[in-house]
Amino acid sequence: MSVLVSTHYMDEAERCHEIAYIAYGQLLAQGTIDEVIASSHLRTYTVSGPDLVSLAEKLTGIPGVDMVAPFGTSLHVAGRDADALDRAVAQFRDSPELDWRLSQPTLEDVFISLMARTQDNFS
């Protein structure tokens, strides 16, 4: 027996055996949680420290940075090209006020990254 669940909450989606991201009538990704995360090819840093709003503004739009998103008291900074992402954030990683940690991408990271690259075809 299969049950279809539709949700925007990734903590709910993480309880499912398989998921599919669909936006604007297009299938963006499908598979188990691990398969969807792996297929995103995201490299993700979790950054904590003061003035993360300013850091997010500085990082947004830099080549190699595909996603900057607040997560509680930290930021997730991610890109699909690991080398380009590392080059993009290098200048910010030297700040002693910031704690940069390489982390596993989450479903939320994948969702935000996919949606950022998806065009609304209903407008």
DSSP file with accessible surface (Angstrom, degrees, kcal/mol):
  #  RESIDUE AA STRUCTURE BP1 BP2  ACC     N-H-->O    O-->H-N    N-H-->O    O-->H-N    TCO  KAPPA ALPHA  PHI   PSI    X-CA   Y-CA   Z-CA
    1    1 A M              0   0  222      0, 0.0     2,-0.4     0, 0.0     0, 0.0   0.000 360.0 360.0 360.0 136.1    0.0    0.0    0.0
    2    2 A S        -     0   0  121      2,-0.0     2,-0.4     0, 0.0     0, 0.0  -0.908 360.0-159.8-115.6 147.5    1.2    3.5   -0.9
    3    3 A V        -     0   0  110     -2,-0.4     2,-0.5     2,-0.0     0, 0.0  -0.992  11.2-143.5-126.4 131.8    0.2    6.8    0.6
    4    4 A L        -     0   0  167     -2,-0.4     2,-0.4     2,-0.0    -2,-0.0  -0.840  18.4-174.1 -96.8 126.4    0.7   10.1   -1.1
    5    5 A V        -     0   0   81     -2,-0.5     2,-0.5     2,-0.0    -2,-0.0  -0.980   9.0-161.0-120.4 132.0    1.7   13.0    1.1
    6    6 A S        +     0   0  118     -2,-0.4     2,-0.3     2,-0.0    -2,-0.0  -0.961  28.7 147.3-112.9 124.2    2.0   16.6   -0.1
    7    7 A T        -     0   0   35     -2,-0.5    -2,-0.0     1,-0.1     0, 0.0  -0.995  48.0-154.3-154.2 153.3    3.9   18.9    2.1
    8    8 A H  S    S+     0   0  143     -2,-0.3     2,-0.7     5,-0.0    -1,-0.1   0.345  76.7  97.0-102.6  -1.0    6.2   21.9    2.1
    9    9 A Y    >>  -     0   0  150      1,-0.2     4,-1.9     2,-0.0     3,-0.7  -0.811  59.2-161.9 -96.3 113.5    7.7   20.8    5.5
   10   10 A M  H 3> S+     0   0    9     -2,-0.7     4,-2.3     1,-0.3    -1,-0.2   0.800  88.8  63.1 -68.9 -25.7   10.9   18.9    5.0
   11   11 A D  H 34 S+     0   0   91      1,-0.2     4,-0.3     2,-0.2    -1,-0.3   0.865 107.6  44.8 -66.1 -31.0   10.8   17.4    8.5
   12   12 A E  H X4 S+     0   0   79     -3,-0.7     3,-1.5     1,-0.2    -2,-0.2   0.907 110.8  53.0 -73.2 -42.5    7.6   15.7    7.4
   13   13 A A  H >< S+     0   0    9     -4,-1.9     3,-2.0     1,-0.3    -2,-0.2   0.858  97.7  66.3 -62.3 -32.5    9.1   14.7    4.0
   14   14 A E  T 3< S+     0   0  103     -4,-2.3    -1,-0.3     1,-0.3    -2,-0.2   0.688  93.4  61.4 -63.9 -15.9   12.1   13.1    5.9
   15   15 A R  T <  S+     0   0  189     -3,-1.5    -1,-0.3    -4,-0.3     2,-0.2   0.529  88.0  94.4 -86.0  -6.9    9.6   10.5    7.3
   16   16 A C  S <  S-     0   0   39     -3,-2.0    17,-0.3    -4,-0.2     3,-0.1  -0.527  73.5-136.7 -87.8 153.9    8.7    9.2    3.8
   17   17 A H  S    S+     0   0  176      1,-0.2    16,-0.4    -2,-0.2     2,-0.3   0.871  91.7  11.4 -73.9 -39.5   10.3    6.2    2.1
   18   18 A E  S    S-     0   0  125     14,-0.2     2,-0.3    15,-0.1    14,-0.3  -0.982  71.5-166.4-137.6 150.5   10.5    8.1   -1.2
   19   19 A I  E     -A   31   0A  17     12,-3.3    12,-2.4    -2,-0.3     2,-0.4  -0.905   7.2-160.8-133.4 162.4   10.0   11.7   -2.1
   20   20 A A  E     -A   30   0A  49     -2,-0.3     2,-0.6    10,-0.2    10,-0.2  -0.988  12.5-145.5-141.0 133.8    9.5   13.7   -5.3
   21   21 A Y  E     +A   29   0A  19      8,-2.7     7,-3.4    -2,-0.4     8,-1.2  -0.914  24.0 178.3 -97.7 121.9   10.0   17.5   -5.7
   22   22 A I  E     +A   27   0A 118     -2,-0.6     2,-0.4     5,-0.2     5,-0.2  -0.992   3.4 172.6-125.8 128.2    7.5   18.9   -8.1
   23   23 A A  E >   -A   26   0A   8      3,-2.4     3,-2.2    -2,-0.4    96,-0.1  -0.996  68.0  -8.5-138.9 132.3    7.3   22.6   -9.0
   24   24 A Y  T 3  S-     0   0   75     -2,-0.4    -1,-0.1     1,-0.3     3,-0.1   0.851 129.7 -54.0  54.2  36.2    5.3   24.3  -11.6
   25   25 A G  T 3  S+     0   0   69      1,-0.2     2,-0.4    -3,-0.0    -1,-0.3   0.524 114.1 115.3  80.0   6.4    4.2   20.9  -13.1
   26   26 A Q  E <   -A   23   0A 104     -3,-2.2    -3,-2.4     0, 0.0     2,-0.6  -0.914  66.4-129.0-113.8 136.2    7.8   19.7  -13.5
   27   27 A L  E     +A   22   0A  97     -2,-0.4    -5,-0.2    -5,-0.2     3,-0.1  -0.707  29.4 175.6 -78.7 116.6    9.4   16.8  -11.7
   28   28 A L  E     -     0   0A  47     -7,-3.4     2,-0.3    -2,-0.6    -6,-0.2   0.783  62.1  -8.8 -95.1 -34.4   12.7   18.2  -10.2
   29   29 A A  E     -A   21   0A  15     -8,-1.2    -8,-2.7     2,-0.0    -1,-0.4  -0.965  59.4-176.7-162.2 152.0   13.9   15.2   -8.2
   30   30 A Q  E     +A   20   0A 120     -2,-0.3     2,-0.3   -10,-0.2   -10,-0.2  -0.990  34.0  68.3-155.4 143.3   12.7   11.8   -7.1
   31   31 A G  E    S-A   19   0A   4    -12,-2.4   -12,-3.3    -2,-0.3    -2,-0.0  -0.922  80.5 -29.3 147.0-166.9   14.0    8.9   -5.0
   32   32 A T     >  -     0   0   45     -2,-0.3     4,-2.8   -14,-0.3     5,-0.3  -0.302  68.5-100.4 -71.1 168.3   14.8    8.0   -1.4
   33   33 A I  H  > S+     0   0   31    -16,-0.4     4,-2.5   -17,-0.3     5,-0.2   0.946 125.6  47.0 -55.2 -50.1   16.0   10.8    0.9
   34   34 A D  H  > S+     0   0  129      1,-0.2     4,-2.6     2,-0.2    -1,-0.2   0.888 112.2  50.2 -61.8 -39.7   19.6    9.7    0.5
   35   35 A E  H  > S+     0   0  111      2,-0.2     4,-2.6     1,-0.2    -1,-0.2   0.916 111.4  47.7 -65.1 -43.2   19.2    9.4   -3.3
   36   36 A V  H  X S+     0   0    1     -4,-2.8     4,-0.9     2,-0.2    -2,-0.2   0.929 114.5  46.0 -65.8 -43.3   17.7   12.9   -3.6
   37   37 A I  H >X>S+     0   0   29     -4,-2.5     3,-0.9    -5,-0.3     5,-0.6   0.949 114.6  47.6 -64.8 -45.9   20.4   14.5   -1.4
   38   38 A A  H ><5S+     0   0   65     -4,-2.6     3,-1.3     1,-0.2    -2,-0.2   0.904 108.6  54.3 -62.3 -39.9   23.2   12.7   -3.3
   39   39 A S  H 3<5S+     0   0   64     -4,-2.6    -1,-0.2     1,-0.3    -2,-0.2   0.683  95.6  68.5 -71.7 -14.1   21.8   13.6   -6.7
   40   40 A S  H <<5S-     0   0   13     -3,-0.9    -1,-0.3    -4,-0.9    -2,-0.2   0.748  88.1-151.0 -72.9 -24.2   21.8   17.3   -5.7
   41   41 A H  T <<5 +     0   0  138     -3,-1.3     2,-0.3    -4,-0.5    41,-0.1   0.793  35.8 163.1  56.9  30.9   25.6   17.3   -5.7
   42   42 A L      < -     0   0   17     -5,-0.6     2,-0.5    36,-0.1    38,-0.2  -0.619  32.5-158.8 -83.5 138.7   25.5   20.0   -3.0
   43   43 A R  E     -B   79   0B  75     36,-2.6    36,-1.8    -2,-0.3     2,-0.4  -0.977  23.6-164.8-107.3 128.7   28.5   20.9   -0.9
   44   44 A T  E     -BC  78 103B   1     59,-0.8    59,-3.1    -2,-0.5     2,-0.4  -0.961  17.2-167.0-127.5 133.5   27.2   22.7    2.2
   45   45 A Y  E     -BC  77 102B   4     32,-3.0    32,-2.8    -2,-0.4     2,-0.5  -0.928  12.7-148.6-110.0 141.2   28.8   24.8    4.9
   46   46 A T  E     -BC  76 101B  34     55,-3.0    55,-2.3    -2,-0.4     2,-0.4  -0.951  20.4-167.3-105.0 126.0   27.1   25.7    8.2
   47   47 A V  E     +BC  75 100B   0     28,-2.7    28,-2.5    -2,-0.5     2,-0.3  -0.956   9.1 178.5-119.6 132.0   28.3   29.1    9.4
   48   48 A S  E     +BC  74  99B  41     51,-1.9    51,-2.9    -2,-0.4    26,-0.1  -0.926  29.8  85.7-128.7 155.9   27.7   30.6   12.8
   49   49 A G  S    S-     0   0   35     24,-0.5     3,-0.4    -2,-0.3    49,-0.2  -0.893  73.5 -35.5 147.1-172.9   28.8   33.8   14.3
   50   50 A P  S    S+     0   0   70      0, 0.0     5,-0.1     0, 0.0    47,-0.0  -0.368 111.1  15.1 -79.1 157.1   27.7   37.5   14.6
   51   51 A D     >  +     0   0  111      1,-0.1     4,-1.7     3,-0.1     3,-0.1   0.861  64.4 163.2  52.9  50.0   26.0   39.5   11.8
   52   52 A L  H  >  +     0   0   25     -3,-0.4     4,-2.9     1,-0.2     5,-0.2   0.774  69.3  64.7 -69.6 -24.1   25.0   36.6    9.6
   53   53 A V  H  > S+     0   0  103      2,-0.2     4,-2.1     1,-0.2    -1,-0.2   0.945 104.8  45.1 -62.9 -45.1   22.5   38.8    7.7
   54   54 A S  H  > S+     0   0   27      2,-0.2     4,-2.1     1,-0.2    -2,-0.2   0.914 112.9  50.8 -64.2 -42.5   25.4   40.9    6.4
   55   55 A L  H  X S+     0   0   10     -4,-1.7     4,-2.3     1,-0.2     5,-0.2   0.927 108.3  52.5 -61.2 -43.4   27.4   37.8    5.6
   56   56 A A  H  X S+     0   0   20     -4,-2.9     4,-2.2     1,-0.2    -1,-0.2   0.909 108.7  50.3 -59.8 -41.5   24.4   36.4    3.7
   57   57 A E  H  < S+     0   0  139     -4,-2.1    -1,-0.2     1,-0.2    -2,-0.2   0.899 111.6  48.2 -63.8 -40.0   24.1   39.6    1.6
   58   58 A K  H  < S+     0   0  122     -4,-2.1    -1,-0.2     1,-0.2    -2,-0.2   0.862 115.0  44.8 -68.1 -37.2   27.8   39.5    0.8
   59   59 A L  H >< S+     0   0    0     -4,-2.3     3,-1.9    -5,-0.2    -2,-0.2   0.814  88.7 100.2 -77.8 -31.3   27.7   35.8   -0.2
   60   60 A T  T 3< S+     0   0   92     -4,-2.2     6,-0.1     1,-0.3     7,-0.0  -0.362  92.4  12.8 -63.2 125.9   24.5   36.0   -2.3
   61   61 A G  T 3  S+     0   0   69      4,-0.4    -1,-0.3     1,-0.3    -2,-0.1   0.314  86.8 135.4  93.0  -8.2   25.3   36.1   -6.0
   62   62 A I    X   -     0   0   38     -3,-1.9     3,-2.5     1,-0.1    -1,-0.3  -0.578  68.4-102.3 -72.0 131.3   29.0   35.2   -5.8
   63   63 A P  T 3  S+     0   0  114      0, 0.0    -1,-0.1     0, 0.0     3,-0.1  -0.310 110.8  29.6 -54.5 131.4   29.8   32.7   -8.5
   64   64 A G  T 3  S+     0   0   15      1,-0.2     2,-0.8    23,-0.1    17,-0.3   0.069  96.2  99.6 103.3 -23.0   30.0   29.2   -6.9
   65   65 A V    <   +     0   0   13     -3,-2.5    -4,-0.4    -6,-0.2    14,-0.2  -0.864  40.6 168.4 -98.2 107.0   27.5   30.1   -4.2
   66   66 A D        +     0   0   56     12,-1.9     2,-0.3    -2,-0.8    13,-0.2   0.681  64.6  19.9 -90.8 -20.5   24.2   28.6   -5.3
   67   67 A M  E     +D   78   0B   8     11,-1.9    11,-2.6    -8,-0.0     2,-0.4  -0.977  48.4 179.8-155.5 134.0   22.3   29.0   -2.0
   68   68 A V  E     +D   77   0B  31     -2,-0.3     9,-0.2     9,-0.2    -3,-0.0  -0.977  24.2 164.7-130.9 119.9   22.5   31.0    1.2
   69   69 A A  E     -D   76   0B   6      7,-2.4     7,-3.1    -2,-0.4     2,-0.2  -0.999  36.1-119.7-141.5 136.1   19.8   30.3    3.7
   70   70 A P  E     -D   75   0B 104      0, 0.0     2,-0.4     0, 0.0     5,-0.3  -0.523  25.0-176.2 -71.8 139.3   19.2   31.0    7.4
   71   71 A F  E >   -D   74   0B  52      3,-3.1     3,-1.7    -2,-0.2     2,-0.2  -0.853  59.9 -64.2-136.0  95.3   18.8   27.9    9.6
   72   72 A G  T 3  S-     0   0   83     -2,-0.4    -1,-0.1     1,-0.3     0, 0.0  -0.423 119.9 -11.6  63.2-120.5   18.1   28.9   13.2
   73   73 A T  T 3  S+     0   0  130     -2,-0.2   -24,-0.5    -3,-0.1    -1,-0.3   0.142 132.0  58.1 -98.9  20.2   21.1   30.8   14.4
   74   74 A S  E <  S-BD  48  71B  20     -3,-1.7    -3,-3.1   -26,-0.1     2,-0.4  -0.825  74.3-121.2-137.0 175.9   23.3   29.8   11.5
   75   75 A L  E     -BD  47  70B   6    -28,-2.5   -28,-2.7    -2,-0.3     2,-0.5  -0.938  11.6-144.3-117.5 146.3   23.5   30.0    7.7
   76   76 A H  E     -BD  46  69B  19     -7,-3.1    -7,-2.4    -2,-0.4     2,-0.5  -0.962  18.3-172.4-105.7 125.4   23.7   27.2    5.2
   77   77 A V  E     +BD  45  68B   0    -32,-2.8   -32,-3.0    -2,-0.5     2,-0.3  -0.986  15.5 169.0-119.4 120.7   25.9   28.1    2.3
   78   78 A A  E     +BD  44  67B   0    -11,-2.6   -11,-1.9    -2,-0.5   -12,-1.9  -0.935  17.4 175.5-138.2 156.9   25.9   25.6   -0.5
   79   79 A G  E     -B   43   0B   0    -36,-1.8   -36,-2.6    -2,-0.3   -14,-0.1  -0.981  32.9-133.0-154.5 156.6   27.0   25.1   -4.1
   80   80 A R  S    S+     0   0  101     -2,-0.3     2,-0.7   -38,-0.2   -15,-0.1   0.648  98.4  63.8 -86.4 -16.9   27.0   22.3   -6.7
   81   81 A D  S  > S-     0   0   85    -17,-0.3     4,-2.7     1,-0.2     5,-0.2  -0.903  70.4-164.4-109.1 103.1   30.6   22.9   -7.7
   82   82 A A  H  > S+     0   0   36     -2,-0.7     4,-2.6     1,-0.2     5,-0.2   0.889  87.2  48.0 -57.2 -43.8   32.7   22.2   -4.6
   83   83 A D  H  > S+     0   0  108      2,-0.2     4,-2.3     1,-0.2    -1,-0.2   0.924 113.2  47.5 -65.6 -43.1   35.9   23.9   -5.9
   84   84 A A  H  > S+     0   0   14      2,-0.2     4,-2.3     1,-0.2    -2,-0.2   0.901 112.6  49.9 -64.9 -39.9   34.0   27.0   -7.0
   85   85 A L  H  X S+     0   0    0     -4,-2.7     4,-2.2     2,-0.2     5,-0.2   0.943 109.8  50.4 -63.5 -45.9   32.2   27.2   -3.6
   86   86 A D  H  X S+     0   0   41     -4,-2.6     4,-1.1     1,-0.2    -2,-0.2   0.904 112.2  47.3 -60.6 -40.6   35.4   26.8   -1.7
   87   87 A R  H  < S+     0   0  171     -4,-2.3     4,-0.5     1,-0.2     3,-0.3   0.907 111.2  52.7 -65.0 -40.1   37.0   29.6   -3.8
   88   88 A A  H  < S+     0   0    9     -4,-2.3     3,-0.2     1,-0.2    -2,-0.2   0.862 116.6  36.2 -65.9 -37.2   33.9   31.8   -3.2
   89   89 A V  H >X S+     0   0    0     -4,-2.2     4,-1.6     1,-0.2     3,-1.2   0.553  89.7  96.2 -94.8  -5.7   33.9   31.5    0.6
   90   90 A A  H 3X S+     0   0   48     -4,-1.1     4,-0.6    -3,-0.3     3,-0.4   0.879  82.1  52.6 -53.4 -44.9   37.7   31.5    1.1
   91   91 A Q  H 34 S+     0   0  137     -4,-0.5    -1,-0.3    -3,-0.2     3,-0.2   0.786 113.0  45.0 -65.0 -25.5   37.9   35.2    1.9
   92   92 A F  H X4 S+     0   0   30     -3,-1.2     3,-1.2     1,-0.2    -1,-0.2   0.704  98.5  70.4 -90.4 -21.2   35.2   34.9    4.5
   93   93 A R  H 3< S+     0   0  107     -4,-1.6     7,-0.2    -3,-0.4    -1,-0.2   0.684  87.1  67.0 -72.8 -15.9   36.5   31.7    6.2
   94   94 A D  T 3< S+     0   0  138     -4,-0.6    -1,-0.2    -3,-0.2    -2,-0.1   0.605  72.0 111.1 -79.9 -10.9   39.5   33.6    7.7
   95   95 A S    X   -     0   0   37     -3,-1.2     3,-1.2     1,-0.2    -3,-0.0  -0.494  61.0-151.3 -67.1 122.5   37.3   35.7   10.0
   96   96 A P  T 3  S+     0   0  131      0, 0.0    -1,-0.2     0, 0.0    -3,-0.0   0.711  93.8  62.2 -68.4 -15.2   37.9   34.6   13.6
   97   97 A E  T 3  S+     0   0  137    -48,-0.0     2,-0.4     2,-0.0    -2,-0.1   0.667  94.6  73.4 -81.4 -17.8   34.4   35.6   14.5
   98   98 A L    <   -     0   0   28     -3,-1.2     2,-0.6    -6,-0.2   -49,-0.2  -0.818  65.9-152.6-105.3 139.1   32.8   33.0   12.1
   99   99 A D  E     -C   48   0B  60    -51,-2.9   -51,-1.9    -2,-0.4     2,-0.5  -0.933  15.5-168.8-109.4 109.5   32.7   29.3   12.6
  100  100 A W  E     +C   47   0B  22     -2,-0.6     2,-0.4   -53,-0.2   -53,-0.2  -0.882   7.6 177.9-100.6 126.5   32.6   27.5    9.2
  101  101 A R  E     -C   46   0B 157    -55,-2.3   -55,-3.0    -2,-0.5     2,-0.3  -0.995  30.0-128.1-131.2 129.1   31.8   23.7    9.3
  102  102 A L  E     +C   45   0B  97     -2,-0.4     2,-0.3   -57,-0.2   -57,-0.2  -0.581  42.6 178.7 -69.4 128.9   31.5   21.4    6.3
  103  103 A S  E     -C   44   0B  34    -59,-3.1   -59,-0.8    -2,-0.3     3,-0.0  -0.897  34.5 -93.5-133.9 163.6   28.1   19.7    6.8
  104  104 A Q        -     0   0  159     -2,-0.3   -61,-0.1   -61,-0.1   -59,-0.0  -0.581  48.9-109.8 -73.7 134.7   25.9   17.2    5.1
  105  105 A P        -     0   0   16      0, 0.0     2,-0.2     0, 0.0    -1,-0.1  -0.365  34.5-144.1 -61.4 147.1   23.3   18.8    2.9
  106  106 A T     >  -     0   0   42      1,-0.1     4,-2.2   -69,-0.0     5,-0.2  -0.621  26.5-105.3-105.1 169.2   19.7   18.5    4.2
  107  107 A L  H  > S+     0   0    0      1,-0.2     4,-2.9    -2,-0.2     5,-0.2   0.870 124.1  56.6 -60.0 -36.3   16.5   18.0    2.3
  108  108 A E  H  > S+     0   0   63      2,-0.2     4,-2.8     1,-0.2     5,-0.2   0.920 105.5  50.1 -61.8 -43.3   15.8   21.7    3.1
  109  109 A D  H  > S+     0   0    0      2,-0.2     4,-2.6     1,-0.2    -2,-0.2   0.930 112.3  47.4 -58.6 -45.8   19.1   22.6    1.3
  110  110 A V  H  X S+     0   0    1     -4,-2.2     4,-3.0     2,-0.2     5,-0.2   0.936 112.0  49.9 -62.5 -46.0   18.1   20.5   -1.7
  111  111 A F  H  X S+     0   0   48     -4,-2.9     4,-2.7     2,-0.2     5,-0.2   0.946 113.0  45.4 -58.5 -49.1   14.6   22.1   -1.8
  112  112 A I  H  X S+     0   0   47     -4,-2.8     4,-2.1     1,-0.2    -1,-0.2   0.924 114.3  49.2 -63.2 -42.9   15.9   25.6   -1.6
  113  113 A S  H  X S+     0   0    2     -4,-2.6     4,-1.0    -5,-0.2    -1,-0.2   0.930 112.8  46.6 -63.1 -45.5   18.6   24.9   -4.2
  114  114 A L  H >< S+     0   0   17     -4,-3.0     3,-0.6     1,-0.2     4,-0.4   0.923 112.8  49.3 -63.1 -44.4   16.1   23.3   -6.6
  115  115 A M  H >< S+     0   0   58     -4,-2.7     3,-0.9     1,-0.2    -1,-0.2   0.858 105.0  58.3 -66.4 -32.6   13.5   26.1   -6.2
  116  116 A A  H 3< S+     0   0   75     -4,-2.1    -1,-0.2     1,-0.2    -2,-0.2   0.804 111.1  43.0 -66.3 -26.0   16.1   28.8   -6.8
  117  117 A R  T << S+     0   0  116     -4,-1.0     2,-0.4    -3,-0.6    -1,-0.2   0.411  97.2  94.0 -98.6  -0.6   16.9   27.2  -10.2
  118  118 A T    <   -     0   0   24     -3,-0.9     2,-0.4    -4,-0.4   -94,-0.1  -0.793  66.0-142.0-100.0 134.0   13.2   26.6  -11.2
  119  119 A Q        -     0   0  163     -2,-0.4     2,-0.6   -96,-0.1    -2,-0.1  -0.801  18.6-119.8 -98.4 134.4   11.3   29.1  -13.3
  120  120 A D        -     0   0   61     -2,-0.4     3,-0.4     1,-0.2   -96,-0.0  -0.565  28.3-176.5 -68.1 112.5    7.7   29.8  -12.6
  121  121 A N  S    S+     0   0   89     -2,-0.6    -1,-0.2     1,-0.2    -2,-0.0   0.286  71.1  72.4 -97.7  11.6    6.0   28.9  -15.9
  122  122 A F              0   0  153      0, 0.0    -1,-0.2     0, 0.0    -2,-0.1   0.453 360.0 360.0-100.6  -4.8    2.5   30.1  -14.7
  123  123 A S              0   0  135     -3,-0.4     0, 0.0     0, 0.0     0, 0.0  -0.471 360.0 360.0 -80.7 360.0    3.3   33.8  -14.9
